[in-house]
Amino acid sequence: MKKLVLPLLLFMFLTGCNDDQKTLEVNDIGGEESEKVKIIMENEEEIYSGRAIFVEDQLLVAVQAKPWLDYKKTKIEKNLKKKLEESFPEYDITVSSDYKLYWEAQKLLKEDDGEKLKKKVEKLKKLKKEET
């Protein structure tokens, strides 16, 4: 009986912590396109949180994969980028699952100055390229 208690408690803890709510944020500059990006990210099962930033002809998307899928991050990035490129061929799209870019994207969502936003997005894109 004692051997059964620990696995049962562990199971209850893990299922109790399961939260299917996704956190998806997109800046409002994209308008109708913002909603389209949200829908695409919502349909991705591997993603539990994401942020997208539209700046002129650029789209920066930072996502967080579910913890047990960390080993598939590059595949998740490629799949999401492919879907976004099909929907938005006119944008230069950057997709990252790096937490640093995700964190910085949160700050950029609050930025109002378009020129400053563009410079910071360029900086993040360079950071992404250095990572690989």
C-alpha positions in Angstrom: 0.0 0.0 0.0 2.8 2.4 0.9 4.4 1.8 -2.6 1.2 3.0 -4.2 0.9 6.3 -2.3 4.0 8.1 -3.7 3.1 7.5 -7.4 -0.5 8.4 -6.7 0.5 11.7 -5.1 2.9 12.4 -7.9 0.2 11.8 -10.5 -2.3 14.0 -8.7 0.3 16.8 -8.4 1.2 16.6 -12.1 -2.3 16.5 -13.3 -3.4 19.3 -10.9 -0.7 21.6 -12.4 -1.8 21.0 -15.9 -2.9 24.3 -17.3 -4.2 24.5 -20.8 -4.4 28.3 -20.9 -2.1 29.8 -23.5 -0.6 33.3 -23.0 -0.5 34.9 -26.5 0.3 38.6 -26.9 0.6 40.5 -30.2 1.1 44.2 -30.6 -1.8 46.1 -32.2 0.2 47.6 -35.0 -0.7 44.6 -37.2 -4.4 45.1 -36.9 -6.2 42.2 -38.6 -2.9 40.4 -39.0 -2.5 40.4 -35.3 -5.5 38.2 -34.9 -4.3 35.9 -37.6 -1.0 35.4 -35.8 -2.8 34.6 -32.6 -4.9 32.0 -34.3 -1.9 30.4 -35.8 -0.1 30.2 -32.4 -3.3 28.9 -30.7 -3.4 26.0 -33.1 0.2 25.0 -32.2 -0.1 22.3 -29.5 3.6 22.4 -28.5 3.4 26.1 -27.6 2.1 27.3 -24.3 3.0 31.0 -24.6 4.0 33.4 -27.4 4.5 37.0 -28.2 4.5 38.6 -31.7 5.6 42.0 -32.7 4.9 43.7 -36.0 7.3 46.4 -37.1 6.9 47.8 -40.7 7.8 44.8 -42.9 9.1 42.6 -40.0 7.4 40.1 -37.7 9.3 38.9 -34.6 7.7 35.9 -32.8 9.0 34.6 -29.5 7.5 31.4 -28.2 7.8 29.1 -25.2 7.5 25.4 -25.8 6.0 23.0 -23.3 8.8 21.9 -20.9 8.9 18.3 -21.9 9.4 19.4 -25.6 12.6 21.4 -25.1 14.5 18.9 -27.3 12.2 19.8 -30.2 12.5 23.6 -30.0 14.2 24.0 -33.4 11.6 21.8 -35.1 8.8 23.8 -33.4 10.4 27.1 -34.6 10.7 25.8 -38.2 7.1 24.6 -38.3 5.8 27.8 -36.9 7.9 29.9 -39.2 6.7 27.9 -42.2 3.1 28.5 -41.3 3.6 32.2 -40.7 5.5 32.6 -44.0 2.6 31.0 -45.8 0.2 33.5 -44.2 2.4 36.5 -44.3 4.7 36.3 -47.4 5.3 40.1 -47.3 6.9 40.0 -43.9 10.5 39.2 -42.9 9.7 36.6 -40.2 11.9 35.7 -37.2 10.8 32.9 -34.8 12.6 32.0 -31.7 12.1 29.8 -28.7 14.9 31.4 -26.7 13.7 32.7 -23.3 15.9 35.9 -23.6 14.1 36.9 -26.8 10.7 36.0 -25.3 11.5 38.2 -22.3 12.7 41.1 -24.4 9.6 40.8 -26.6 7.4 41.4 -23.5 9.2 44.7 -23.0 8.8 45.6 -26.7 5.0 45.1 -26.5 4.8 48.1 -24.2 7.0 50.3 -26.5 5.1 53.1 -28.3 7.9 54.7 -30.3 8.0 53.1 -33.7 11.6 54.0 -34.5 12.9 52.7 -31.1 10.9 49.5 -31.6 12.4 48.9 -35.0 16.0 49.3 -33.7 15.3 47.0 -30.8 13.8 44.3 -33.1 16.8 44.5 -35.3 19.0 44.0 -32.3 17.0 41.0 -31.2 17.2 39.5 -34.7 21.0 39.8 -34.6 21.0 38.2 -31.2 19.0 35.3 -32.6 21.5 34.8 -35.4 24.4 34.8 -33.0 22.7 32.1 -30.9 22.7 29.6 -33.8 
